[in-house]
């Protein structure tokens, strides 16, 4: 896999999760120095390849630091892109510390959360969202 690790150093800053191919993208997450939560990203991949396309731009899909900012507690449960075109990302989160998860859907084209959310769920509920809705 061709990744630019020039700015990744043991003392300096970014910890990357191993990238994994899913649909037309390679998904991964990273933790940045001084931040408490992971940032979930993706890069377009070459057709038929399991790696990111050369020169593919990083797209931040979900910055948990931003989502968590207004809360005393924030736990990201599940995370799943829509298998159709990957324009929607479903995820669950808990702000109560009682594992009482809320399902939210992010539109990656606008960067905005869809208005409707489902509360009182188990974290794994997200894996069923796109099976039922696509």
C-alpha positions in Angstrom: 0.0 0.0 0.0 1.4 3.4 -0.8 0.9 5.8 2.1 2.8 8.9 2.8 4.1 8.5 6.3 6.5 11.4 6.1 4.6 13.2 8.9 4.2 10.2 11.1 6.7 9.7 13.8 6.8 7.9 17.1 7.3 11.1 19.1 5.3 13.4 16.9 2.0 12.8 16.3 -0.2 10.6 14.2 -1.2 7.0 15.0 -2.8 5.3 12.0 -5.1 2.2 12.0 -4.3 -0.3 9.3 -6.3 0.8 6.1 -8.9 -1.6 4.8 -10.6 -1.6 1.4 -14.4 -1.2 1.3 -16.2 -0.5 -1.9 -14.6 2.3 -3.9 -12.5 3.5 -0.9 -9.8 2.5 1.5 -11.0 3.4 5.0 -8.8 4.0 8.1 -8.7 6.0 11.3 -6.0 8.0 13.0 -5.4 9.6 16.3 -3.6 13.0 16.2 -1.3 14.3 19.0 -3.2 16.2 21.6 -6.6 14.9 20.6 -8.6 12.4 22.6 -10.6 10.7 19.8 -10.0 9.1 16.5 -10.6 10.7 13.1 -12.1 8.4 10.5 -10.9 8.9 6.9 -11.0 7.4 3.5 -9.2 7.6 0.1 -10.5 6.6 -3.3 -8.9 3.4 -4.5 -8.0 2.3 -8.0 -10.6 0.0 -9.6 -9.9 -3.6 -8.7 -7.1 -2.6 -6.3 -7.1 -3.0 -2.6 -4.9 0.1 -2.0 -5.5 3.8 -2.3 -5.1 5.3 -5.8 -1.8 7.2 -6.3 -2.3 10.8 -5.3 -5.8 10.1 -3.8 -6.9 12.9 -1.5 -7.7 12.1 2.1 -11.3 12.7 3.0 -12.2 13.1 6.6 -15.5 11.3 7.0 -16.0 11.5 10.8 -14.0 13.6 13.3 -15.0 12.2 16.6 -13.2 15.1 18.4 -15.7 17.5 16.8 -18.7 15.3 17.7 -17.5 14.8 21.2 -16.7 18.5 21.9 -20.0 19.5 23.5 -20.3 16.4 25.6 -18.8 15.3 28.9 -18.8 11.7 27.7 -18.7 10.4 24.1 -18.3 6.8 22.9 -18.4 6.0 19.2 -20.1 2.6 18.8 -20.4 1.3 15.3 -19.5 2.9 12.0 -20.6 1.7 8.5 -20.7 3.3 5.1 -23.7 2.8 2.8 -22.8 -0.1 0.6 -24.6 1.5 -2.4 -22.5 4.6 -3.1 -20.8 5.3 0.2 -22.4 8.8 0.3 -24.0 8.1 3.7 -22.2 6.9 6.8 -24.2 5.4 9.7 -22.8 5.4 13.1 -23.9 5.0 16.7 -22.7 7.0 19.7 -23.3 7.2 23.4 -23.2 10.4 25.4 -24.7 9.0 28.6 -22.0 6.5 29.7 -24.7 3.9 30.0 -24.3 2.3 26.6 -27.5 3.9 25.4 -26.6 4.5 21.8 -28.1 6.8 19.3 -28.0 6.1 15.5 -27.1 9.0 13.3 -26.5 9.2 9.6 -24.0 11.5 8.0 -24.3 12.7 4.4 -20.7 12.8 3.2 -21.6 15.1 0.3 -22.8 17.9 2.5 -21.0 17.0 5.7 -24.2 17.3 7.6 -26.1 14.8 9.8 -29.5 13.8 8.7 -32.2 15.2 11.0 -33.8 12.0 12.1 -31.9 9.9 14.6 -32.9 6.7 16.5 -32.2 6.6 20.3 -31.9 3.8 22.8 -30.1 1.3 20.6 -27.4 -1.3 21.1 -24.2 -0.3 19.3 -24.4 -3.1 16.8 -27.7 -1.8 15.4 -25.8 0.2 12.7 -24.8 -2.9 10.8 -28.5 -3.5 10.0 -29.4 0.0 8.9 -28.3 -0.3 5.3 -29.4 -3.9 4.9 -32.9 -2.7 5.7 -32.8 0.7 3.9 -30.9 0.0 0.6 
